[in-house]
């Protein structure tokens, strides 16, 4: 009886043990931003804003849309805080710059308004490394095209 129980236990454990190594080999690796890189991206965006005397909020999120860094410049509008974060989340979650969905709306396709947790207003830009979206930067506080100009200045640091 004991021998049968041990044999059954070994038969069920054997497939689990034999798959452990192959599963580890199947795991994918991804590039993530560290704080040093994030601060450099934010600094480049802030420098672009200061160069033009624009007071904005700048939000950087990771690939999952979670806030990892935030700057609110003096005299930026109160609304820019949430809007910059919304633009960054949109760009990260939809893997598209927010300008894409703004243009969809401008063409009359209001379905873009129904996208969950979206903010289809220019100023959210994907952060891309090795062809993969690793986060996004969102800017708010001036005109949408100016917000995008600032965001692109930060994102440009990752360009190859």
KEDRENNU-630902 format. One record per atom (N, C-alpha, C): residue in one letter; x, y, z. Coordinates in steps of 0.05 Angstrom, whole numbers, padded with zeros to 5 digits, always signed. Layout:
N
AXYZ...
END
This chain:
160
X+00017-00024+00000X+00000+00000+00000X+00017+00025+00000X+00037+00026+00017X+00055+00049+00019X+00071+00052-00007X+00079+00029-00018X+00094+00029-00043X+00076+00041-00066X+00051+00034-00067X+00033+00044-00087X+00029+00074-00084X+00026+00083-00059X+00023+00111-00054X+00047+00127-00062X+00071+00117-00056X+00096+00131-00065X+00099+00131-00095X+00092+00109-00108X+00093+00108-00137X+00074+00128-00149X+00050+00131-00139X+00031+00151-00149X+00041+00179-00145X+00053+00184-00122X+00064+00211-00116X+00086+00217-00135X+00104+00198-00140X+00126+00203-00158X+00116+00207-00187X+00095+00194-00195X+00085+00197-00222X+00072+00224-00226X+00060+00235-00205X+00048+00262-00208X+00069+00284-00205X+00089+00279-00190X+00110+00299-00186X+00130+00300-00209X+00134+00278-00222X+00153+00276-00244X+00146+00296-00267X+00121+00297-00276X+00116+00317-00298X+00120+00345-00289X+00115+00352-00264X+00119+00379-00254X+00149+00386-00254X+00165+00367-00245X+00194+00372-00244X+00206+00374-00272X+00196+00358-00291X+00207+00358-00318X+00200+00383-00333X+00179+00397-00325X+00171+00422-00339X+00183+00447-00327X+00195+00445-00303X+00205+00469-00290X+00227+00482-00306X+00246+00467-00316X+00268+00479-00331X+00258+00490-00358X+00242+00475-00373X+00233+00486-00399X+00216+00512-00396X+00200+00513-00375X+00184+00537-00371X+00202+00561-00365X+00223+00558-00349X+00241+00580-00344X+00254+00589-00370X+00260+00570-00387X+00273+00577-00413X+00253+00592-00431X+00228+00589-00426X+00208+00602-00443X+00201+00631-00434X+00211+00638-00410X+00205+00665-00400X+00218+00686-00418X+00204+00708-00421X+00214+00730-00437X+00226+00751-00419X+00244+00766-00431X+00257+00788-00416X+00246+00814-00427X+00246+00834-00411X+00236+00860-00420X+00254+00882-00409X+00255+00904-00423X+00270+00927-00415X+00252+00944-00397X+00263+00952-00375X+00248+00970-00357X+00265+00995-00351X+00252+01017-00346X+00266+01042-00340X+00274+01042-00311X+00299+01051-00306X+00307+01055-00278X+00304+01085-00271X+00306+01092-00246X+00301+01119-00238X+00320+01139-00251X+00345+01131-00256X+00364+01148-00269X+00355+01156-00297X+00345+01137-00312X+00335+01142-00339X+00310+01159-00338X+00292+01152-00320X+00267+01167-00317X+00273+01197-00311X+00292+01202-00293X+00298+01230-00286X+00310+01245-00310X+00326+01231-00326X+00338+01244-00350X+00316+01251-00370X+00297+01233-00374X+00275+01239-00392X+00259+01263-00382X+00253+01263-00356X+00237+01285-00344X+00253+01311-00346X+00279+01310-00342X+00295+01334-00343X+00296+01346-00372X+00297+01328-00392X+00297+01338-00419X+00270+01351-00426X+00249+01339-00417X+00222+01351-00422X+00219+01377-00407X+00228+01378-00382X+00226+01403-00367X+00243+01425-00380X+00267+01418-00390X+00284+01438-00403X+00270+01449-00428X+00256+01432-00443X+00241+01442-00466X+00219+01461-00458X+00205+01455-00436X+00184+01472-00426X+00196+01499-00417X+00217+01498-00402X+00230+01523-00392X+00241+01540-00415X+00252+01527-00435X+00263+01542-00458X+00241+01559-00471X+00216+01549-00470X+00194+01563-00483X+00177+01579-00463X+00185+01580-00437X+00170+01593-00416X+00142+01582-00413X+00140+01555-00414X+00115+01542-00411X+00115+01528-00383X+00094+01532-00368X+00092+01519-00341X+00073+01496-00344X+00083+01472-00340X+00067+01448-00345X+00071+01427-00322X+00055+01407-00324X+00059+01383-00308X+00069+01361-00326X+00088+01345-00316X+00100+01324-00332X+00098+01298-00316X+00086+01278-00328X+00082+01252-00315X+00096+01230-00332X+00110+01212-00318X+00122+01189-00331X+00111+01164-00318X+00101+01146-00335X+00090+01120-00325X+00106+01097-00337X+00104+01074-00323X+00117+01050-00334X+00099+01037-00355X+00107+01014-00365X+00093+01001-00387X+00064+00993-00379X+00059+00991-00353X+00032+00984-00344X+00015+01009-00338X+00026+01032-00343X+00011+01057-00338X+00012+01067-00310X+00030+01056-00294X+00032+01065-00266X+00052+01088-00263X+00045+01108-00249X+00061+01132-00245X+00088+01125-00232X+00110+01134-00245X+00136+01129-00233X+00151+01155-00228X+00143+01177-00240X+00156+01203-00236X+00136+01225-00243X+00138+01247-00228X+00119+01270-00234X+00133+01296-00227X+00129+01316-00244X+00139+01343-00239X+00115+01362-00244X+00111+01380-00225X+00092+01401-00230X+00107+01428-00227X+00110+01441-00250X+00124+01466-00250X+00107+01488-00237X+00121+01509-00227X+00107+01531-00214X+00087+01543-00234X+00064+01551-00224X+00043+01565-00239X+00031+01548-00261X+00034+01522-00260X+00020+01505-00279X-00009+01502-00271X-00027+01499-00289X-00056+01497-00282X-00061+01473-00264X-00081+01476-00246X-00088+01454-00229X-00096+01429-00245X-00111+01434-00266X-00121+01411-00282X-00098+01396-00296X-00075+01408-00299X-00053+01395-00313X-00042+01371-00298X-00046+01370-00272X-00037+01347-00256X-00050+01321-00266X-00076+01320-00266X-00090+01296-00273X-00089+01291-00304X-00089+01313-00319X-00089+01310-00348X-00062+01298-00357X-00040+01308-00346X-00014+01297-00355X-00012+01267-00348X-00022+01259-00325X-00022+01231-00318X-00040+01215-00336X-00063+01226-00342X-00082+01212-00360X-00070+01208-00388X-00056+01228-00398X-00044+01226-00425X-00022+01205-00424X-00006+01204-00403X+00015+01184-00401X+00003+01156-00400X-00017+01152-00383X-00030+01126-00381X-00041+01117-00407X-00055+01135-00421X-00066+01129-00447X-00045+01119-00466X-00023+01133-00469X-00002+01126-00487X+00010+01099-00480X+00014+01093-00455X+00025+01067-00446X+00005+01045-00451X-00020+01049-00442X-00040+01027-00443X-00048+01020-00472X-00050+01040-00489X-00059+01035-00516X-00035+01032-00536X-00011+01035-00525X+00013+01032-00541X+00013+01050-00566X+00001+01073-00562X+00000+01094-00583X+00002+01121-00570X+00015+01139-00585X+00014+01167-00575X-00015+01177-00575X-00021+01194-00557X-00049+01204-00554X-00058+01218-00579X-00040+01229-00594X-00047+01243-00619X-00062+01224-00638X-00055+01199-00638X-00069+01179-00656X-00099+01180-00651X-00107+01177-00626X-00136+01177-00620X-00149+01204-00622X-00133+01226-00618X-00144+01252-00623X-00151+01255-00652X-00134+01246-00670X-00139+01247-00698X-00163+01230-00706X-00166+01207-00693X-00190+01190-00698X-00215+01206-00692X-00215+01220-00669X-00238+01237-00661X-00242+01259-00681X-00221+01272-00690X-00223+01295-00709X-00236+01286-00735X-00233+01260-00742X-00245+01249-00766X-00274+01241-00762X-00284+01246-00738X-00312+01241-00732X-00318+01214-00719X-00298+01198-00714X-00303+01172-00701X-00303+01175-00671X-00327+01179-00660X-00329+01184-00631X-00326+01159-00614X-00322+01136-00627X-00318+01111-00612X-00293+01114-00594X-00274+01130-00601X-00250+01134-00585X-00257+01145-00557X-00280+01158-00555X-00288+01169-00529X-00296+01147-00509X-00303+01124-00520X-00312+01102-00504X-00290+01084-00494X-00265+01089-00503X-00243+01072-00494X-00239+01076-00464X-00236+01054-00449X-00232+01056-00420X-00206+01071-00413X-00208+01088-00393X-00185+01102-00382X-00168+01115-00404X-00182+01130-00422X-00167+01142-00444X-00169+01173-00442X-00150+01186-00454X-00150+01215-00456X-00139+01222-00483X-00155+01221-00504X-00145+01225-00531X-00140+01254-00538X-00121+01266-00524X-00113+01293-00529X-00082+01293-00532X-00072+01305-00553X-00043+01305-00558X-00028+01314-00534X-00005+01300-00529X+00012+01307-00506X+00021+01282-00491X+00011+01259-00499X+00020+01233-00487X+00037+01219-00508X+00061+01212-00501X+00080+01200-00520X+00092+01175-00509X+00092+01154-00525X+00104+01128-00516X+00134+01131-00512X+00144+01116-00493X+00173+01113-00490X+00180+01085-00500X+00197+01084-00521X+00202+01060-00535X+00232+01053-00534X+00238+01028-00528X+00265+01017-00528X+00265+00990-00542X+00283+00986-00560X+00284+00960-00575X+00257+00953-00588X+00243+00973-00597X+00217+00968-00610X+00194+00962-00592X+00198+00963-00566X+00177+00957-00546X+00170+00982-00530X+00145+00985-00524X+00136+01006-00506X+00144+00999-00478X+00160+01016-00465X+00169+01011-00438X+00157+01031-00418X+00141+01049-00428X+00128+01069-00412X+00118+01091-00429X+00111+01114-00417X+00101+01137-00432X+00105+01162-00415X+00105+01185-00429X+00107+01211-00416X+00083+01227-00425X+00071+01240-00406X+00047+01257-00411X+00053+01285-00401X+00045+01305-00417X+00050+01333-00409X+00023+01348-00413X+00018+01366-00394X-00005+01383-00396X+00000+01410-00383X-00012+01431-00395X-00009+01457-00383X-00009+01479-00404X-00003+01473-00429X-00004+01492-00451X-00022+01480-00473X-00020+01490-00497X-00035+01479-00519X-00026+01450-00524X-00044+01433-00534X-00038+01405-00537X-00014+01400-00555X-00010+01415-00576X+00013+01411-00593X+00039+01419-00578X+00037+01438-00561X+00060+01446-00545X+00066+01426-00524X+00045+01415-00512X+00049+01393-00493X+00064+01370-00506X+00056+01363-00531X+00068+01341-00545X+00097+01348-00552X+00103+01372-00558X+00131+01381-00564X+00149+01376-00540X+00138+01382-00516X+00153+01378-00491X+00157+01348-00486X+00136+01332-00490X+00137+01303-00485X+00157+01290-00505X+00156+01299-00530X+00175+01287-00550X+00204+01294-00543X+00209+01317-00531X+00236+01324-00523X+00246+01304-00502X+00229+01295-00484X+00238+01275-00465X+00241+01248-00477X+00221+01240-00494X+00221+01214-00507X+00245+01211-00526X+00254+01233-00537X+00276+01232-00557X+00302+01221-00545X+00305+01221-00519X+00329+01210-00507X+00331+01180-00511X+00309+01167-00516X+00310+01138-00521X+00313+01130-00550X+00313+01150-00568X+00316+01144-00596X+00344+01134-00602X+00346+01115-00620X+00372+01103-00626X+00386+01119-00648
END
